């Protein structure tokens, strides 16, 4: 007679609690923030778990267009869907709202291999995270003092 194995029920609350635990174990994090719903959720949970030890960073593409030169239709097309927002769209929205910062600093870590989905960091990325976080915090401190 075949046996059945019970599959444990994992609730959304369980997943959130596990995510918060993982983030707290890291002590500090830098979240690559695109402006989409996924990175917004990660940044929010990280901030709730770590406070000021969680920061978001984003990048500006060299193709970032001059919003003043776009037609109204082009502006709507680029800005209307925040879920699908690329960093340049977020920057365009900030520019349109008059809140685009004078300077934007990009601190990033590039993974050498991304073919396997895992919660573990590669050794190289694990070594780079504290350096990137320290640099991002330095830049944030410099900006808040000089602006």
Buried (B, 14 or more C-beta within 10 A) or exposed (E): EEEEEEEEEEEEEEEBEEBBEBBEEBEBBBBBBBBBEEBBEBBEBBBEBBEEBBBBBBBEEEEBBEBEEBEEEEBEEBBEEEEEBBBBBBBBBBBBEEEBEEEBBEBEBEEEEEEEEEEEBBEEBEEBBEEBBEBBBEBBEEBEEEE
